Amino acid sequence: MKNFKNKVAAITGAGSGMGQQLAYLLAKEGCHLSLSDVNEKGLAETLELVKPFNVRVTTKKVNVANREEVKTWAEDTVQNHGSVNMIFNNAGVALGATVEGETYEELEWIMGINFWGVVYGTKEFLPYIKKTGDGHIINTSSLFGLTAQPTQSGYNATKFAVRGFTESLRQELDIENCGVSALCVHPGGIRTNIANDARMNDSLRSLGMNPEKSAKAFNKLLRKPAVEASQEILDAVLKNKRRLLIGNDAKTIDIMQRILPTGYQKVTAFATKLSKRLEPK
């Protein structure tokens, strides 16, 4: 893909954060949009944001964990726009809990959105994207798709899964030479609502952590503006990259994992313990 003008992009989680900024930047480039989110108020705000650019925009309330809703959205996108060139599987949620303490319902919730949402978005849109012969699938993993972290087993599981799923897809598309490509995105701390909407399980107390304080601490780590991260994603699409690390934190974590493929776990555990000792009582 050489440019975005007159292309059609579908974006999940388009009501805020990176999804909203992707919509803004794509509209600015003359790209038509099919936007989805569970938050209809957020979708309306995004619609207002892209109105000045005179591109065709459709919106739909979609729970990405529901396969039928994603399937219907994909069909509606093609019906309303004539075709679709890109799917940005961007929607995601966070969960803080220990392996022992997290509930099966919590695991099903995060897996449904973070992993199955990516699977449904990829599989339902891929046949339509292939018909254009000029398309891209962009799946959002995380720096936690590179290394595992204590209290993040559910989130890690989903993001590692997205990484493996997308890297396998990219190789298949390379073999087919069908004009469609795939990118796996690993953002670090991006300033979005993910921390505010995260679920913090009371099991964190067993590790000496306070669920309320953990959510606030998580928020402080989100420093990079969503618009900057979104621009990096679009640049990576045009450069046909396979993997994109966003932020110095993601790049540092990647280097640490390469140098200490298993040893990083001891470093992370020690750092977590140390942070608890230094935390004001």
C-alpha positions in Angstrom: 0.0 0.0 0.0 1.5 3.3 -1.1 -1.0 5.8 0.3 -4.4 5.9 2.0 -6.3 8.2 -0.3 -9.7 6.8 -1.4 -9.0 3.6 0.5 -11.5 2.2 3.1 -10.3 1.4 6.6 -12.3 -0.4 9.3 -11.2 0.4 12.9 -12.3 -1.3 16.2 -12.1 0.7 19.4 -12.6 3.9 17.4 -14.4 5.8 20.1 -11.2 6.8 22.0 -7.4 6.6 22.2 -5.4 5.2 19.3 -8.6 4.1 17.4 -9.9 7.6 17.4 -6.6 9.1 16.4 -6.1 6.5 13.6 -9.5 7.6 12.3 -8.5 11.3 12.4 -5.1 10.7 10.7 -6.6 8.5 8.0 -9.5 10.9 7.3 -6.9 13.6 6.9 -5.2 11.5 4.2 -8.5 11.1 2.3 -9.3 7.6 3.6 -13.0 6.5 4.0 -13.9 5.0 7.4 -16.0 2.2 8.9 -15.8 2.8 12.7 -16.9 0.5 15.5 -16.8 0.6 19.3 -19.1 -0.5 22.2 -19.1 3.2 23.3 -21.6 5.0 21.1 -20.8 8.4 22.7 -17.2 8.0 21.8 -18.0 7.0 18.3 -20.1 10.2 18.0 -17.1 12.2 19.2 -14.9 10.6 16.6 -17.4 11.2 13.9 -17.4 15.0 14.7 -13.6 14.9 14.7 -13.3 13.6 11.1 -16.2 15.5 9.6 -14.1 18.4 8.2 -12.2 16.0 5.9 -15.1 15.2 3.6 -14.7 11.4 3.6 -17.4 8.8 3.8 -17.8 7.6 7.4 -20.0 4.9 8.8 -20.3 3.9 12.5 -21.6 0.9 14.3 -21.8 -0.3 17.9 -19.9 -3.6 17.9 -18.8 -5.9 20.7 -15.7 -7.4 19.1 -16.0 -10.5 21.4 -19.2 -11.4 19.5 -18.4 -13.1 16.3 -21.9 -12.4 14.7 -21.6 -8.7 15.5 -18.2 -8.5 13.8 -19.4 -10.6 10.8 -22.4 -8.3 10.3 -20.2 -5.2 10.7 -17.8 -6.5 8.0 -20.8 -7.2 5.6 -22.2 -3.7 6.3 -18.8 -2.1 5.7 -18.6 -3.6 2.2 -22.2 -2.8 1.5 -21.9 0.8 2.5 -18.4 1.5 1.1 -18.2 -0.9 -1.8 -15.0 -2.5 -0.5 -12.5 -2.5 2.4 -8.7 -2.3 2.3 -7.7 -2.3 5.9 -8.8 -3.6 9.3 -7.3 -2.1 12.4 -8.0 -4.6 15.2 -7.3 -2.0 17.9 -9.9 -2.6 20.7 -8.4 -3.9 23.9 -8.9 -4.1 27.7 -6.6 -4.7 30.7 -6.8 -6.9 33.8 -4.7 -6.9 36.9 -4.8 -10.2 38.9 -2.8 -13.1 40.0 -3.0 -16.5 38.2 -4.5 -18.0 41.4 -6.9 -15.2 42.1 -8.3 -14.3 38.7 -11.6 -15.8 37.9 -12.5 -17.8 34.8 -15.0 -15.2 33.9 -12.3 -12.5 34.0 -10.1 -14.6 31.7 -13.0 -15.2 29.3 -13.7 -11.5 29.3 -10.2 -10.4 28.4 -9.6 -13.2 26.0 -12.9 -12.5 24.2 -12.0 -8.9 23.5 -8.2 -8.9 23.2 -7.7 -12.2 21.3 -11.0 -13.4 19.8 -11.8 -9.8 18.8 -8.6 -9.8 16.7 -9.4 -13.3 15.3 -12.9 -12.3 14.3 -11.8 -9.0 12.8 -9.1 -10.7 10.8 -11.1 -13.6 9.5 -14.3 -11.7 8.7 -12.6 -8.9 6.9 -9.7 -10.8 5.2 -11.8 -12.2 2.3 -13.1 -8.7 1.4 -9.6 -7.2 1.7 -8.1 -9.8 -0.6 -10.6 -8.8 -3.3 -9.0 -5.3 -3.4 -5.5 -6.8 -4.1 -4.2 -3.8 -2.1 -4.8 -4.2 1.6 -3.4 -4.5 5.1 -4.4 -6.2 8.5 -3.1 -4.3 11.5 -3.3 -6.2 14.8 -2.5 -4.6 18.2 -0.4 -6.7 20.6 1.6 -5.0 23.3 5.0 -4.7 24.9 3.4 -7.4 27.1 3.3 -9.5 24.0 7.1 -9.6 24.2 7.7 -10.3 27.9 5.4 -11.6 30.6 4.8 -9.6 33.8 3.5 -10.5 37.3 -0.2 -9.7 37.7 -0.7 -9.7 33.9 -1.1 -13.3 33.0 -4.4 -12.8 31.4 -3.3 -9.8 29.4 0.0 -11.4 28.6 -1.8 -14.5 27.3 -4.0 -12.5 24.9 -1.1 -10.3 23.6 1.3 -13.2 23.1 -1.5 -14.9 21.2 -2.1 -11.9 19.0 1.6 -11.8 18.2 1.7 -15.5 17.2 -1.5 -15.3 15.2 -0.4 -12.2 13.3 3.1 -13.4 12.5 1.7 -16.7 11.2 -0.9 -14.8 9.1 1.9 -12.5 7.6 3.8 -15.5 6.4 0.8 -17.1 4.8 0.1 -13.8 3.0 3.7 -13.6 1.9 3.4 -17.1 0.4 0.1 -16.3 -1.4 1.4 -13.0 -2.8 -2.1 -11.8 -2.9 -1.4 -8.1 -2.4 -2.4 -8.1 1.3 0.0 -7.7 4.2 -0.1 -7.8 8.0 1.5 -5.8 10.8 1.8 -6.7 14.5 1.9 -3.6 16.7 3.6 -3.6 20.1 2.8 -0.3 21.9 4.4 0.7 25.2 2.7 3.2 27.5 0.3 5.1 25.3 -2.0 7.7 26.8 -5.4 6.1 26.4 -8.3 5.1 28.6 -7.1 1.5 29.0 -5.9 2.0 32.6 -9.1 3.8 33.6 -11.2 1.0 32.2 -8.9 -1.8 33.6 -10.3 -4.4 35.9 -8.2 -4.8 39.1 -8.8 -8.0 41.0 -8.5 -8.0 44.8 -6.0 -10.9 44.5 -3.3 -8.2 44.0 -3.2 -7.8 47.7 -1.6 -11.2 48.1 1.5 -9.7 46.4 1.4 -6.7 48.6 -0.3 -4.5 46.0 -3.3 -2.2 46.4 -5.7 -2.6 43.5 -6.7 1.1 43.6 -3.1 2.3 43.7 -2.1 -0.1 41.0 -4.6 1.4 38.6 -3.2 4.9 39.3 0.4 3.7 38.9 -0.5 2.1 35.6 -2.0 5.4 34.4 1.3 7.2 35.2 3.2 4.9 32.8 1.0 6.0 29.9 3.1 8.9 28.6 3.2 8.8 24.8 0.3 10.7 23.1 -2.1 8.4 21.1 -1.8 10.6 18.0 2.0 10.0 17.8 1.6 6.3 18.3 -1.1 6.2 15.6 1.1 8.1 13.1 3.8 5.5 13.7 1.4 2.8 12.9 0.3 4.4 9.6 4.0 5.0 8.7 4.7 1.3 9.4 1.8 0.2 7.1 3.2 2.3 4.2 6.7 0.8 4.8 5.1 -2.7 5.0 6.8 -3.6 8.3 6.2 -6.9 10.0 6.5 -5.6 13.6 6.3 -2.2 15.2 7.6 -1.3 18.6 6.1 2.0 19.9 7.9 3.9 22.6 11.2 3.6 24.3 9.7 1.3 26.9 8.7 -1.2 24.3 12.1 -1.0 22.6 13.9 -1.4 25.9 11.8 -4.4 26.9 12.5 -6.0 23.5 16.2 -5.6 23.9 16.1 -7.0 27.5 14.2 -10.1 26.3 16.7 -10.7 23.5 19.7 -10.4 25.9 18.0 -12.3 28.8 15.3 -14.5 27.2 14.5 -16.1 30.6 16.6 -14.1 33.0 14.4 -11.0 32.4 11.8 -12.7 34.7 14.2 -12.5 37.7 14.9 -8.9 36.9 11.2 -8.0 36.6 10.3 -9.9 39.8 13.1 -8.1 41.7 12.1 -4.7 40.3 8.5 -5.4 41.4 9.5 -6.3 44.9 11.8 -3.2 45.1 9.0 -0.9 44.0 6.8 -2.3 46.8 9.5 -1.5 49.4 9.9 2.0 48.1 6.1 2.7 47.9 4.9 5.2 50.5 2.9 3.6 53.3 
